[in-house]
Amino acid sequence: MNIKTSIEVLAEPIGFDIAMSDDTVQASLLNGLARGFKTMDEHNLNIQVCYLVQHLSPEAKALIEKLNDYANGV
């Protein structure tokens, strides 16, 4: 049996709500994710990212590409 924590169950709805919020809140979400991933050593980070991308929607992938474009000055 797999019992998920409330944050696991609410991750997607919280993400949606944050998308409807302002830029500061949206950046805080991404900054928190980055801070958490930064605690991993390079090997574990690569493994986690490899697993994570398998579950991304086409919309999430498009957002990541757009964020990358703007982060690189496009």
Biopython code that builds the backbone (N, CA, C, O; Angstrom):
import numpy as np
from Bio.PDB.StructureBuilder import StructureBuilder

atoms = [
    (1, "MET", "N", (0.832, -1.172, 0.000)),
    (1, "MET", "CA", (0.000, 0.000, 0.000)),
    (1, "MET", "C", (0.884, 1.246, 0.000)),
    (1, "MET", "O", (1.885, 1.309, 0.714)),
    (2, "ASN", "N", (0.509, 2.217, -0.795)),
    (2, "ASN", "CA", (1.264, 3.457, -0.892)),
    (2, "ASN", "C", (0.391, 4.605, -0.393)),
    (2, "ASN", "O", (-0.582, 4.990, -1.042)),
    (3, "ILE", "N", (0.747, 5.135, 0.748)),
    (3, "ILE", "CA", (0.010, 6.264, 1.301)),
    (3, "ILE", "C", (0.816, 7.521, 1.010)),
    (3, "ILE", "O", (1.956, 7.664, 1.453)),
    (4, "LYS", "N", (0.212, 8.413, 0.269)),
    (4, "LYS", "CA", (0.905, 9.648, -0.093)),
    (4, "LYS", "C", (0.641, 10.725, 0.952)),
    (4, "LYS", "O", (-0.418, 10.771, 1.578)),
    (5, "THR", "N", (1.629, 11.581, 1.118)),
    (5, "THR", "CA", (1.442, 12.718, 2.012)),
    (5, "THR", "C", (0.526, 13.730, 1.334)),
    (5, "THR", "O", (0.326, 13.685, 0.120)),
    (6, "SER", "N", (-0.017, 14.624, 2.110)),
    (6, "SER", "CA", (-0.929, 15.615, 1.548)),
    (6, "SER", "C", (-0.244, 16.480, 0.503)),
    (6, "SER", "O", (-0.875, 16.863, -0.482)),
    (7, "ILE", "N", (1.025, 16.794, 0.693)),
    (7, "ILE", "CA", (1.729, 17.634, -0.281)),
    (7, "ILE", "C", (1.884, 16.907, -1.615)),
    (7, "ILE", "O", (1.836, 17.541, -2.669)),
    (8, "GLU", "N", (2.066, 15.595, -1.585)),
    (8, "GLU", "CA", (2.156, 14.829, -2.829)),
    (8, "GLU", "C", (0.826, 14.845, -3.567)),
    (8, "GLU", "O", (0.789, 14.977, -4.790)),
    (9, "VAL", "N", (-0.253, 14.711, -2.830)),
    (9, "VAL", "CA", (-1.591, 14.709, -3.427)),
    (9, "VAL", "C", (-1.931, 16.093, -3.980)),
    (9, "VAL", "O", (-2.587, 16.206, -5.015)),
    (10, "LEU", "N", (-1.489, 17.132, -3.296)),
    (10, "LEU", "CA", (-1.861, 18.496, -3.667)),
    (10, "LEU", "C", (-0.865, 19.189, -4.594)),
    (10, "LEU", "O", (-1.095, 20.334, -4.983)),
    (11, "ALA", "N", (0.223, 18.536, -4.954)),
    (11, "ALA", "CA", (1.275, 19.188, -5.744)),
    (11, "ALA", "C", (0.743, 19.800, -7.033)),
    (11, "ALA", "O", (1.035, 20.961, -7.323)),
    (12, "GLU", "N", (-0.020, 19.059, -7.802)),
    (12, "GLU", "CA", (-0.523, 19.579, -9.076)),
    (12, "GLU", "C", (-1.534, 20.702, -8.876)),
    (12, "GLU", "O", (-1.414, 21.736, -9.533)),
    (13, "PRO", "N", (-2.526, 20.546, -7.995)),
    (13, "PRO", "CA", (-3.447, 21.666, -7.782)),
    (13, "PRO", "C", (-2.763, 22.913, -7.216)),
    (13, "PRO", "O", (-3.139, 24.033, -7.562)),
    (14, "ILE", "N", (-1.773, 22.729, -6.358)),
    (14, "ILE", "CA", (-1.032, 23.873, -5.830)),
    (14, "ILE", "C", (-0.269, 24.556, -6.967)),
    (14, "ILE", "O", (-0.243, 25.784, -7.060)),
    (15, "GLY", "N", (0.348, 23.750, -7.825)),
    (15, "GLY", "CA", (1.054, 24.312, -8.976)),
    (15, "GLY", "C", (0.125, 25.126, -9.852)),
    (15, "GLY", "O", (0.491, 26.204, -10.321)),
    (16, "PHE", "N", (-1.071, 24.617, -10.073)),
    (16, "PHE", "CA", (-2.055, 25.349, -10.882)),
    (16, "PHE", "C", (-2.417, 26.668, -10.212)),
    (16, "PHE", "O", (-2.455, 27.712, -10.864)),
    (17, "ASP", "N", (-2.682, 26.621, -8.913)),
    (17, "ASP", "CA", (-3.032, 27.848, -8.186)),
    (17, "ASP", "C", (-1.898, 28.866, -8.237)),
    (17, "ASP", "O", (-2.140, 30.064, -8.389)),
    (18, "ILE", "N", (-0.670, 28.393, -8.112)),
    (18, "ILE", "CA", (0.475, 29.302, -8.165)),
    (18, "ILE", "C", (0.610, 29.909, -9.559)),
    (18, "ILE", "O", (1.011, 31.064, -9.697)),
    (19, "ALA", "N", (0.279, 29.138, -10.587)),
    (19, "ALA", "CA", (0.312, 29.676, -11.951)),
    (19, "ALA", "C", (-0.671, 30.826, -12.112)),
    (19, "ALA", "O", (-0.450, 31.720, -12.929)),
    (20, "MET", "N", (-1.750, 30.812, -11.345)),
    (20, "MET", "CA", (-2.740, 31.883, -11.400)),
    (20, "MET", "C", (-2.368, 33.054, -10.490)),
    (20, "MET", "O", (-3.082, 34.056, -10.447)),
    (21, "SER", "N", (-1.258, 32.933, -9.765)),
    (21, "SER", "CA", (-0.817, 33.972, -8.841)),
    (21, "SER", "C", (0.096, 34.951, -9.571)),
    (21, "SER", "O", (0.122, 34.990, -10.801)),
    (22, "ASP", "N", (0.845, 35.743, -8.801)),
    (22, "ASP", "CA", (1.720, 36.732, -9.433)),
    (22, "ASP", "C", (3.129, 36.187, -9.659)),
    (22, "ASP", "O", (3.469, 35.087, -9.224)),
    (23, "ASP", "N", (3.923, 36.977, -10.341)),
    (23, "ASP", "CA", (5.260, 36.551, -10.730)),
    (23, "ASP", "C", (6.160, 36.249, -9.535)),
    (23, "ASP", "O", (7.008, 35.361, -9.616)),
    (24, "THR", "N", (5.991, 36.964, -8.436)),
    (24, "THR", "CA", (6.819, 36.731, -7.257)),
    (24, "THR", "C", (6.538, 35.359, -6.659)),
    (24, "THR", "O", (7.466, 34.641, -6.285)),
    (25, "VAL", "N", (5.276, 34.996, -6.568)),
    (25, "VAL", "CA", (4.897, 33.689, -6.022)),
    (25, "VAL", "C", (5.360, 32.575, -6.967)),
    (25, "VAL", "O", (5.861, 31.544, -6.516)),
    (26, "GLN", "N", (5.193, 32.781, -8.261)),
    (26, "GLN", "CA", (5.628, 31.783, -9.239)),
    (26, "GLN", "C", (7.142, 31.564, -9.149)),
    (26, "GLN", "O", (7.615, 30.428, -9.187)),
    (27, "ALA", "N", (7.888, 32.655, -9.031)),
    (27, "ALA", "CA", (9.340, 32.540, -8.894)),
    (27, "ALA", "C", (9.711, 31.842, -7.592)),
    (27, "ALA", "O", (10.669, 31.069, -7.558)),
    (28, "SER", "N", (8.968, 32.104, -6.524)),
    (28, "SER", "CA", (9.241, 31.443, -5.238)),
    (28, "SER", "C", (9.091, 29.928, -5.356)),
    (28, "SER", "O", (9.892, 29.178, -4.798)),
    (29, "LEU", "N", (8.067, 29.479, -6.081)),
    (29, "LEU", "CA", (7.886, 28.046, -6.295)),
    (29, "LEU", "C", (9.095, 27.455, -7.009)),
    (29, "LEU", "O", (9.652, 26.448, -6.572)),
    (30, "LEU", "N", (9.495, 28.082, -8.102)),
    (30, "LEU", "CA", (10.636, 27.578, -8.865)),
    (30, "LEU", "C", (11.935, 27.672, -8.077)),
    (30, "LEU", "O", (12.782, 26.783, -8.159)),
    (31, "ASN", "N", (12.091, 28.756, -7.311)),
    (31, "ASN", "CA", (13.291, 28.899, -6.476)),
    (31, "ASN", "C", (13.355, 27.804, -5.416)),
    (31, "ASN", "O", (14.431, 27.282, -5.127)),
    (32, "GLY", "N", (12.204, 27.454, -4.836)),
    (32, "GLY", "CA", (12.179, 26.376, -3.851)),
    (32, "GLY", "C", (12.528, 25.032, -4.463)),
    (32, "GLY", "O", (13.264, 24.245, -3.868)),
    (33, "LEU", "N", (11.998, 24.766, -5.655)),
    (33, "LEU", "CA", (12.361, 23.525, -6.353)),
    (33, "LEU", "C", (13.864, 23.475, -6.628)),
    (33, "LEU", "O", (14.517, 22.461, -6.382)),
    (34, "ALA", "N", (14.398, 24.577, -7.138)),
    (34, "ALA", "CA", (15.827, 24.627, -7.445)),
    (34, "ALA", "C", (16.672, 24.443, -6.191)),
    (34, "ALA", "O", (17.687, 23.747, -6.217)),
    (35, "ARG", "N", (16.254, 25.067, -5.098)),
    (35, "ARG", "CA", (16.995, 24.940, -3.835)),
    (35, "ARG", "C", (17.008, 23.490, -3.357)),
    (35, "ARG", "O", (18.030, 22.993, -2.885)),
    (36, "GLY", "N", (15.861, 22.813, -3.484)),
    (36, "GLY", "CA", (15.800, 21.407, -3.081)),
    (36, "GLY", "C", (16.659, 20.519, -3.966)),
    (36, "GLY", "O", (17.374, 19.646, -3.475)),
    (37, "PHE", "N", (16.586, 20.746, -5.270)),
    (37, "PHE", "CA", (17.403, 19.936, -6.184)),
    (37, "PHE", "C", (18.889, 20.193, -5.980)),
    (37, "PHE", "O", (19.707, 19.294, -6.179)),
    (38, "LYS", "N", (19.246, 21.410, -5.585)),
    (38, "LYS", "CA", (20.656, 21.753, -5.376)),
    (38, "LYS", "C", (21.279, 20.961, -4.228)),
    (38, "LYS", "O", (22.499, 20.811, -4.171)),
    (39, "THR", "N", (20.455, 20.455, -3.318)),
    (39, "THR", "CA", (20.993, 19.685, -2.188)),
    (39, "THR", "C", (21.463, 18.296, -2.614)),
    (39, "THR", "O", (22.170, 17.624, -1.863)),
    (40, "MET", "N", (21.075, 17.861, -3.816)),
    (40, "MET", "CA", (21.460, 16.533, -4.301)),
    (40, "MET", "C", (22.843, 16.586, -4.927)),
    (40, "MET", "O", (23.232, 17.589, -5.525)),
    (41, "ASP", "N", (23.584, 15.483, -4.780)),
    (41, "ASP", "CA", (24.848, 15.421, -5.506)),
    (41, "ASP", "C", (24.531, 15.231, -6.996)),
    (41, "ASP", "O", (23.415, 14.846, -7.347)),
    (42, "GLU", "N", (25.484, 15.492, -7.849)),
    (42, "GLU", "CA", (25.271, 15.518, -9.299)),
    (42, "GLU", "C", (24.694, 14.198, -9.826)),
    (42, "GLU", "O", (23.806, 14.205, -10.679)),
    (43, "HIS", "N", (25.187, 13.095, -9.331)),
    (43, "HIS", "CA", (24.698, 11.784, -9.789)),
    (43, "HIS", "C", (23.213, 11.605, -9.462)),
    (43, "HIS", "O", (22.422, 11.245, -10.333)),
    (44, "ASN", "N", (22.843, 11.854, -8.217)),
    (44, "ASN", "CA", (21.438, 11.693, -7.816)),
    (44, "ASN", "C", (20.535, 12.702, -8.512)),
    (44, "ASN", "O", (19.393, 12.382, -8.845)),
    (45, "LEU", "N", (21.033, 13.922, -8.737)),
    (45, "LEU", "CA", (20.259, 14.922, -9.456)),
    (45, "LEU", "C", (19.980, 14.450, -10.883)),
    (45, "LEU", "O", (18.852, 14.561, -11.364)),
    (46, "ASN", "N", (20.983, 13.934, -11.547)),
    (46, "ASN", "CA", (20.790, 13.435, -12.914)),
    (46, "ASN", "C", (19.774, 12.303, -12.958)),
    (46, "ASN", "O", (18.932, 12.258, -13.855)),
    (47, "ILE", "N", (19.847, 11.393, -11.999)),
    (47, "ILE", "CA", (18.886, 10.289, -11.938)),
    (47, "ILE", "C", (17.481, 10.830, -11.697)),
    (47, "ILE", "O", (16.534, 10.417, -12.366)),
    (48, "GLN", "N", (17.339, 11.756, -10.741)),
    (48, "GLN", "CA", (16.021, 12.295, -10.423)),
    (48, "GLN", "C", (15.421, 13.019, -11.610)),
    (48, "GLN", "O", (14.237, 12.852, -11.903)),
    (49, "VAL", "N", (16.225, 13.827, -12.305)),
    (49, "VAL", "CA", (15.733, 14.543, -13.480)),
    (49, "VAL", "C", (15.321, 13.559, -14.566)),
    (49, "VAL", "O", (14.309, 13.762, -15.238)),
    (50, "CYS", "N", (16.089, 12.506, -14.740)),
    (50, "CYS", "CA", (15.755, 11.477, -15.721)),
    (50, "CYS", "C", (14.391, 10.861, -15.424)),
    (50, "CYS", "O", (13.588, 10.667, -16.336)),
    (51, "TYR", "N", (14.128, 10.557, -14.173)),
    (51, "TYR", "CA", (12.824, 10.001, -13.786)),
    (51, "TYR", "C", (11.715, 11.044, -13.906)),
    (51, "TYR", "O", (10.617, 10.738, -14.372)),
    (52, "LEU", "N", (12.002, 12.265, -13.488)),
    (52, "LEU", "CA", (11.005, 13.330, -13.467)),
    (52, "LEU", "C", (10.468, 13.637, -14.860)),
    (52, "LEU", "O", (9.256, 13.759, -15.038)),
    (53, "VAL", "N", (11.345, 13.762, -15.845)),
    (53, "VAL", "CA", (10.901, 14.187, -17.177)),
    (53, "VAL", "C", (9.937, 13.197, -17.819)),
    (53, "VAL", "O", (9.171, 13.567, -18.709)),
    (54, "GLN", "N", (9.969, 11.950, -17.378)),
    (54, "GLN", "CA", (9.049, 10.950, -17.914)),
    (54, "GLN", "C", (7.596, 11.260, -17.577)),
    (54, "GLN", "O", (6.682, 10.780, -18.247)),
    (55, "HIS", "N", (7.385, 12.061, -16.539)),
    (55, "HIS", "CA", (6.039, 12.355, -16.065)),
    (55, "HIS", "C", (5.562, 13.755, -16.441)),
    (55, "HIS", "O", (4.458, 14.153, -16.070)),
    (56, "LEU", "N", (6.378, 14.499, -17.170)),
    (56, "LEU", "CA", (5.989, 15.853, -17.551)),
    (56, "LEU", "C", (4.985, 15.830, -18.700)),
    (56, "LEU", "O", (5.102, 15.043, -19.639)),
    (57, "SER", "N", (4.015, 16.698, -18.600)),
    (57, "SER", "CA", (3.048, 16.867, -19.685)),
    (57, "SER", "C", (3.700, 17.672, -20.808)),
    (57, "SER", "O", (4.717, 18.333, -20.593)),
    (58, "PRO", "N", (3.122, 17.617, -21.986)),
    (58, "PRO", "CA", (3.636, 18.473, -23.068)),
    (58, "PRO", "C", (3.613, 19.959, -22.672)),
    (58, "PRO", "O", (4.500, 20.717, -23.063)),
    (59, "GLU", "N", (2.605, 20.369, -21.902)),
    (59, "GLU", "CA", (2.520, 21.754, -21.448)),
    (59, "GLU", "C", (3.678, 22.104, -20.511)),
    (59, "GLU", "O", (4.240, 23.196, -20.595)),
    (60, "ALA", "N", (4.027, 21.185, -19.627)),
    (60, "ALA", "CA", (5.137, 21.427, -18.706)),
    (60, "ALA", "C", (6.452, 21.535, -19.469)),
    (60, "ALA", "O", (7.280, 22.395, -19.171)),
    (61, "LYS", "N", (6.641, 20.662, -20.453)),
    (61, "LYS", "CA", (7.864, 20.720, -21.266)),
    (61, "LYS", "C", (7.949, 22.040, -22.027)),
    (61, "LYS", "O", (9.024, 22.632, -22.128)),
    (62, "ALA", "N", (6.821, 22.500, -22.561)),
    (62, "ALA", "CA", (6.802, 23.776, -23.283)),
    (62, "ALA", "C", (7.127, 24.937, -22.343)),
    (62, "ALA", "O", (7.842, 25.862, -22.729)),
    (63, "LEU", "N", (6.612, 24.897, -21.119)),
    (63, "LEU", "CA", (6.918, 25.936, -20.143)),
    (63, "LEU", "C", (8.407, 25.952, -19.823)),
    (63, "LEU", "O", (9.014, 27.021, -19.755)),
    (64, "ILE", "N", (8.995, 24.791, -19.630)),
    (64, "ILE", "CA", (10.430, 24.711, -19.327)),
    (64, "ILE", "C", (11.243, 25.290, -20.480)),
    (64, "ILE", "O", (12.222, 26.001, -20.255)),
    (65, "GLU", "N", (10.845, 24.993, -21.698)),
    (65, "GLU", "CA", (11.541, 25.552, -22.860)),
    (65, "GLU", "C", (11.411, 27.077, -22.888)),
    (65, "GLU", "O", (12.383, 27.776, -23.175)),
    (66, "LYS", "N", (10.217, 27.594, -22.592)),
    (66, "LYS", "CA", (10.001, 29.039, -22.578)),
    (66, "LYS", "C", (10.817, 29.698, -21.459)),
    (66, "LYS", "O", (11.422, 30.750, -21.670)),
    (67, "LEU", "N", (10.834, 29.087, -20.279)),
    (67, "LEU", "CA", (11.650, 29.613, -19.186)),
    (67, "LEU", "C", (13.117, 29.647, -19.591)),
    (67, "LEU", "O", (13.823, 30.614, -19.307)),
    (68, "ASN", "N", (13.568, 28.603, -20.246)),
    (68, "ASN", "CA", (14.959, 28.542, -20.708)),
    (68, "ASN", "C", (15.241, 29.655, -21.702)),
    (68, "ASN", "O", (16.284, 30.305, -21.625)),
    (69, "ASP", "N", (14.325, 29.883, -22.631)),
    (69, "ASP", "CA", (14.502, 30.952, -23.615)),
    (69, "ASP", "C", (14.680, 32.308, -22.918)),
    (69, "ASP", "O", (15.610, 33.054, -23.224)),
    (70, "TYR", "N", (13.784, 32.613, -21.988)),
    (70, "TYR", "CA", (13.844, 33.911, -21.306)),
    (70, "TYR", "C", (15.061, 33.993, -20.371)),
    (70, "TYR", "O", (15.656, 35.060, -20.222)),
    (71, "ALA", "N", (15.423, 32.883, -19.750)),
    (71, "ALA", "CA", (16.582, 32.878, -18.866)),
    (71, "ALA", "C", (17.868, 33.140, -19.657)),
    (71, "ALA", "O", (18.854, 33.640, -19.116)),
    (72, "ASN", "N", (17.836, 32.795, -20.939)),
    (72, "ASN", "CA", (19.006, 32.991, -21.793)),
    (72, "ASN", "C", (18.887, 34.235, -22.662)),
    (72, "ASN", "O", (19.620, 34.379, -23.641)),
    (73, "GLY", "N", (17.969, 35.135, -22.315)),
    (73, "GLY", "CA", (17.897, 36.424, -22.965)),
    (73, "GLY", "C", (17.183, 36.491, -24.290)),
    (73, "GLY", "O", (17.457, 37.382, -25.094)),
    (74, "VAL", "N", (16.276, 35.575, -24.534)),
    (74, "VAL", "CA", (15.525, 35.620, -25.792)),
    (74, "VAL", "C", (14.364, 36.569, -25.674)),
    (74, "VAL", "O", (13.611, 36.745, -26.631)),
]
sb = StructureBuilder()
sb.init_structure("model")
sb.init_model(0)
sb.init_chain("A")
sb.init_seg("    ")
for serial, (resi, resn, name, xyz) in enumerate(atoms, 1):
    if name == "N":
        sb.init_residue(resn, " ", resi, " ")
    sb.init_atom(name, np.array(xyz, "f"), 0.0, 1.0, " ", f" {name:<3s}", serial, name[0])
structure = sb.get_structure()
